[in-house]
């Protein structure tokens, strides 16, 4: 698509905006709140007018009556009880949070508990993989603990209950009879005690076969490593050391084995660092991918390549390196491929391969080529991994950016083993099947035939906590526990042991037993004496003998015993075991390098074997290629019943509550399809009917489907949402492949609406805040430039010099007469580095958990009523066929001149003396004037009692008071209908630290207050602190960047936002879309490099800035300014605290 | 533009109903905080006067003995049943009220005390912060040590909170707002006697000669061995430094509305 830059916006957030659709234009400006928001539900419009009128009147009448009745009944004060503990638990103080270290699989947590119930998860800083950070999925896993859909007692297939003991005996008997026809199916098991338990289990029932299965299999990576280096280990990828990273059809941010660690590493390289006077450097990221992935949208260079062409491309890079003699290993033949012809057949620009190869070679030893994951899961994947290994070895990256000194123990399962198992099941070779933690009935292609095969199994047992596609087929379900209720241990990295401790006992009436407890029970029923504890009752009289009885060993005792024997006993630890145990529990992580077993492999690649292996034709389908990709919110489908994650917009498409078929704009145009049109996609004899989502930046020959949705049996929230992308996978030669299938589609004529939030909260196309000079660049909401331009002028953003928000002293016409207010105490400010932010959404869920943000449901999202206090806006830049993406987290900017405050008729939103824009819920009467006047559109209104509904007010089901309400943060008001709310800078965290500092009589130290979004951000993109405390690191960031990359969004309105964004800098050549900001250097030498002072300081900006724009008005964008004089009278009252 | 009289009537009726509803809802909200004198019957006739009172025959147990979390938490907390049983497994076990208590304990049941002091859910209040600022328990809860059955001493309205948090008003009226304060010689003498005759009469006369109530108050503080009056002794007053602390009491909305 040719771009007409004169009429097309440089930055655009939706395709409609790019094409100048009228409804988008109408949505902003004065008519904004009078017009229907984008996606206003048509069914409401379709009601006949008379009916609608009646509805409104009826509503008023009914609500009036309801209020009368309720109030009349309630004139007496309601009786409320205080129920103290009978025996208070040790150390528990009601009202004070306790923090416990725990872990799950790859990551470690600190769990915040109030009154004995977990309410928030944070990363454990001691954990080597997540280093204190958490992803959106892990943040949200908290509410799965309180899911009312959980199965709470052991049941048979028909729903009848069965006692735990008799179930265990039954299973044990069946296992005894089955002999070698018994199988235990689990995901990868690691951890000292958990492995020991499985060993004991196999000892008790020697015939049992253990099959490991992962929906997101990494077997090909392991196979390739074994072939290349002679050792089957999962390496740790050191993205933080790679100055030049090339992704080949991979999305490590969404489905990397250690995605949090990958995100952190990539962010480290994305950050600018100064390398000399005014010169900056950063890493470079290339991505070759069939569709826009989360990792790919962060790439400096993106190229569209089909999944089936990825192997050709990898071979071309290897060949190019070999042809140029750029190799640190000998013997790589240069005839592996013909780079030039491959380049042209792939449709890549001439010289692309050469450029990438040269760049990699320039950074040899400090670069990384990475592949794997769902997108590249074709028959070529093993070869692709081998080729990538070869390239990395040629570049000398092996052992540097690919670290096998401490390999990962994660995702060791393979689909091949799973398919073998299905064959055995079909042929009647499996009598007993125990399934824990995996859902093969959902996460395998239909053609694998798991469901049918399960019918052949004599006794199948599921340990699922919530009903799943697999568990409903099993003869018995012994519901396991949530990981926050269970003991456990893990060893995600060789030599890194983590402990998982329960932070909550079972809720009343919930009789779950963990999988491990069940295994112990089954073993004991099978006659294993290893799990019994002797109980000696002392003799009563002198003549009597003490009585000895036996009881079952608990899982807790088993872990402790195993650790005493295998960890404490084999190490050299000071102190008693009890001391050791408590200190391990407290820290949650134990580093024991002596446990590392890796190291048998060679760092030298087996060149001959590899080059032989990777030859042969690549699988490239002629027609449309179907690519399955990971949607990072739901991952492999395990989180399908989690309303927080379902309502979380997808990082790339910003659509929630659905998955869809993504296609390129060109494909859509040619077929006259638009967002929401339902098409039927056929691949591998499976037909999927799903809505279309047009995705800029996609390969035209590819359709993409997101995995993890379409759970038929997931629970009351997730069942039946979206479609199952796994079902269209194919089984070839005993393995499963999800990408690279040939597919076709046809229109069905149907249409649905996708809950796309990007068009909501529209900030653009407002009247400009001040007059723009003729040659001044167009102002942008989000700012980005190239590294080249930035190094030239050191200015990456339009500084809005006429009202730069750090120039508080500057004389300027001002709608807010508050200049006499000086923030002499604390002054809270934030800074967000757009280079580091990758759009992963972790902040959104962390905020939701911390601040009791409700879920509103798809229908409400469709009419623009989502409640997230922080959102991540996604902007495209340039050509829709291959645009760049800039993400801009948007939250309340806590403007010094907050426009919301001047229009509130009841003073429900006012400023605090520490610079926070406060929202007082009990004062709010719901006029929504504030939201109307907020240029950032960050205020959220409760149209319904959202907190009472699990997935929106249009569903019949109400949230049961227990257990879901237990997940609420008791320090935060649960907002009711008719109330405006918004980000508070986590005022409860500020308050806690203020009390703490006051009690200790000291200043609040840097880092003591971390907002929930900042705390969890895997990329550490957010800084927060006190502008008046020079010790706080946020000031360094702001001071260093204020005239370089720092900008305030819409700062030209003179609202003085307190969030400084650091403009996005791309490490690529300057493009026609990059704005050259040297204009500001030439025109504003006074304002730009003068002494800016801090907040409240005196001017010192020369008069140039003032004079220059004295005629420029003051933010004519707000209607509210019409009544400016009236508002002035309000303003002194809106400020609380002592004026100086 | 023509609206018939009937339609006008209908409209007014509609607004009337809505208005009445709103008014009654406001009344209901009012009853949540305006409850001065609320004195519900408790499941066990526990006497604060007997346990905490300082008169003869009363036990004078420190408030913090039972409400032990008040210095650590936003909640003062009602003690767990086993705290009661710490004494009452041996003390007065023959009394019917104690037998009720024992029954609760043996059945592993909580005692369903009826809540008296209640704040709306949108208010965040922190006991620990106030105790740390040397605000006496009685300042808000009244002379609990004299109550046979506890009742609500004042209305917990926001306006009432602001009497302290608007610090200048606070300083003007300490005695009025903060419960009994040492103002007269008689009060001073009675306190001195209670504390066990630390000084003889001559010292006493010398000590109080020509002193203002505030100075007398300070003398008591020192006599009792405290830097400032707080906890149980704080029942009789607030030390001067507490007033200073309250001058800095936060005034931001979000201190209490979070």
HADDOCK unambig.tbl for C-alpha pairs under 7 A between the chains (distance, minus, plus):
assign (segid A and resid 61 and name CA) (segid B and resid 14 and name CA) 6.27 0.50 0.50
assign (segid A and resid 61 and name CA) (segid B and resid 18 and name CA) 6.85 0.50 0.50
assign (segid A and resid 64 and name CA) (segid B and resid 17 and name CA) 5.44 0.50 0.50
assign (segid A and resid 64 and name CA) (segid B and resid 18 and name CA) 4.10 0.50 0.50
assign (segid A and resid 64 and name CA) (segid B and resid 21 and name CA) 5.23 0.50 0.50
assign (segid A and resid 65 and name CA) (segid B and resid 17 and name CA) 6.68 0.50 0.50
assign (segid A and resid 65 and name CA) (segid B and resid 21 and name CA) 6.63 0.50 0.50
assign (segid A and resid 67 and name CA) (segid B and resid 21 and name CA) 4.54 0.50 0.50
assign (segid A and resid 67 and name CA) (segid B and resid 22 and name CA) 6.68 0.50 0.50
assign (segid A and resid 67 and name CA) (segid B and resid 25 and name CA) 6.41 0.50 0.50
assign (segid A and resid 68 and name CA) (segid B and resid 20 and name CA) 6.57 0.50 0.50
assign (segid A and resid 68 and name CA) (segid B and resid 21 and name CA) 4.19 0.50 0.50
assign (segid A and resid 68 and name CA) (segid B and resid 24 and name CA) 6.28 0.50 0.50
assign (segid A and resid 71 and name CA) (segid B and resid 24 and name CA) 5.11 0.50 0.50
assign (segid A and resid 71 and name CA) (segid B and resid 25 and name CA) 4.92 0.50 0.50
assign (segid A and resid 71 and name CA) (segid B and resid 28 and name CA) 5.83 0.50 0.50
assign (segid A and resid 72 and name CA) (segid B and resid 24 and name CA) 6.62 0.50 0.50
assign (segid A and resid 74 and name CA) (segid B and resid 28 and name CA) 5.98 0.50 0.50
assign (segid A and resid 75 and name CA) (segid B and resid 27 and name CA) 6.78 0.50 0.50
assign (segid A and resid 75 and name CA) (segid B and resid 28 and name CA) 5.12 0.50 0.50
assign (segid A and resid 75 and name CA) (segid B and resid 31 and name CA) 6.82 0.50 0.50
assign (segid A and resid 76 and name CA) (segid B and resid 31 and name CA) 6.82 0.50 0.50
assign (segid A and resid 77 and name CA) (segid B and resid 31 and name CA) 5.78 0.50 0.50
assign (segid A and resid 77 and name CA) (segid B and resid 32 and name CA) 6.05 0.50 0.50
assign (segid A and resid 80 and name CA) (segid B and resid 114 and name CA) 5.92 0.50 0.50
assign (segid A and resid 80 and name CA) (segid B and resid 115 and name CA) 5.46 0.50 0.50
assign (segid A and resid 81 and name CA) (segid B and resid 112 and name CA) 5.58 0.50 0.50
assign (segid A and resid 81 and name CA) (segid B and resid 113 and name CA) 5.44 0.50 0.50
assign (segid A and resid 81 and name CA) (segid B and resid 114 and name CA) 4.55 0.50 0.50
assign (segid A and resid 81 and name CA) (segid B and resid 115 and name CA) 5.26 0.50 0.50
assign (segid A and resid 82 and name CA) (segid B and resid 112 and name CA) 5.91 0.50 0.50
assign (segid A and resid 82 and name CA) (segid B and resid 113 and name CA) 5.17 0.50 0.50
assign (segid A and resid 82 and name CA) (segid B and resid 114 and name CA) 6.08 0.50 0.50
assign (segid A and resid 82 and name CA) (segid B and resid 115 and name CA) 5.77 0.50 0.50
assign (segid A and resid 83 and name CA) (segid B and resid 110 and name CA) 5.71 0.50 0.50
assign (segid A and resid 83 and name CA) (segid B and resid 111 and name CA) 6.09 0.50 0.50
assign (segid A and resid 83 and name CA) (segid B and resid 112 and name CA) 5.25 0.50 0.50
assign (segid A and resid 83 and name CA) (segid B and resid 113 and name CA) 6.51 0.50 0.50
assign (segid A and resid 84 and name CA) (segid B and resid 78 and name CA) 6.04 0.50 0.50
assign (segid A and resid 84 and name CA) (segid B and resid 79 and name CA) 6.37 0.50 0.50
assign (segid A and resid 84 and name CA) (segid B and resid 80 and name CA) 5.09 0.50 0.50
assign (segid A and resid 84 and name CA) (segid B and resid 110 and name CA) 5.89 0.50 0.50
assign (segid A and resid 84 and name CA) (segid B and resid 111 and name CA) 6.84 0.50 0.50
assign (segid A and resid 85 and name CA) (segid B and resid 80 and name CA) 4.63 0.50 0.50
assign (segid A and resid 85 and name CA) (segid B and resid 81 and name CA) 6.46 0.50 0.50
assign (segid A and resid 85 and name CA) (segid B and resid 110 and name CA) 6.07 0.50 0.50
assign (segid A and resid 86 and name CA) (segid B and resid 80 and name CA) 5.12 0.50 0.50
assign (segid A and resid 86 and name CA) (segid B and resid 81 and name CA) 4.55 0.50 0.50
assign (segid A and resid 86 and name CA) (segid B and resid 82 and name CA) 5.90 0.50 0.50
assign (segid A and resid 86 and name CA) (segid B and resid 105 and name CA) 6.58 0.50 0.50
assign (segid A and resid 86 and name CA) (segid B and resid 108 and name CA) 6.24 0.50 0.50
assign (segid A and resid 86 and name CA) (segid B and resid 109 and name CA) 6.35 0.50 0.50
assign (segid A and resid 86 and name CA) (segid B and resid 110 and name CA) 5.42 0.50 0.50
assign (segid A and resid 87 and name CA) (segid B and resid 80 and name CA) 5.90 0.50 0.50
assign (segid A and resid 87 and name CA) (segid B and resid 81 and name CA) 6.42 0.50 0.50
assign (segid A and resid 87 and name CA) (segid B and resid 82 and name CA) 5.45 0.50 0.50
assign (segid A and resid 88 and name CA) (segid B and resid 80 and name CA) 5.75 0.50 0.50
assign (segid A and resid 93 and name CA) (segid B and resid 69 and name CA) 6.62 0.50 0.50
assign (segid A and resid 93 and name CA) (segid B and resid 73 and name CA) 6.92 0.50 0.50
assign (segid A and resid 94 and name CA) (segid B and resid 73 and name CA) 6.94 0.50 0.50
assign (segid A and resid 94 and name CA) (segid B and resid 75 and name CA) 6.76 0.50 0.50
assign (segid A and resid 95 and name CA) (segid B and resid 73 and name CA) 5.41 0.50 0.50
assign (segid A and resid 95 and name CA) (segid B and resid 74 and name CA) 5.65 0.50 0.50
assign (segid A and resid 95 and name CA) (segid B and resid 75 and name CA) 5.86 0.50 0.50
assign (segid A and resid 96 and name CA) (segid B and resid 73 and name CA) 5.68 0.50 0.50
assign (segid A and resid 912 and name CA) (segid B and resid 252 and name CA) 5.36 0.50 0.50
assign (segid A and resid 913 and name CA) (segid B and resid 252 and name CA) 6.90 0.50 0.50
assign (segid A and resid 918 and name CA) (segid B and resid 254 and name CA) 6.31 0.50 0.50
assign (segid A and resid 920 and name CA) (segid B and resid 253 and name CA) 6.86 0.50 0.50
assign (segid A and resid 920 and name CA) (segid B and resid 257 and name CA) 6.17 0.50 0.50
assign (segid A and resid 922 and name CA) (segid B and resid 122 and name CA) 6.83 0.50 0.50
assign (segid A and resid 972 and name CA) (segid B and resid 258 and name CA) 5.47 0.50 0.50
assign (segid A and resid 973 and name CA) (segid B and resid 121 and name CA) 6.44 0.50 0.50
assign (segid A and resid 973 and name CA) (segid B and resid 122 and name CA) 5.19 0.50 0.50
assign (segid A and resid 973 and name CA) (segid B and resid 258 and name CA) 6.05 0.50 0.50
assign (segid A and resid 988 and name CA) (segid B and resid 258 and name CA) 6.84 0.50 0.50
assign (segid A and resid 1136 and name CA) (segid B and resid 251 and name CA) 6.99 0.50 0.50
assign (segid A and resid 1136 and name CA) (segid B and resid 252 and name CA) 6.33 0.50 0.50
assign (segid A and resid 1137 and name CA) (segid B and resid 251 and name CA) 6.22 0.50 0.50
assign (segid A and resid 1137 and name CA) (segid B and resid 252 and name CA) 6.84 0.50 0.50
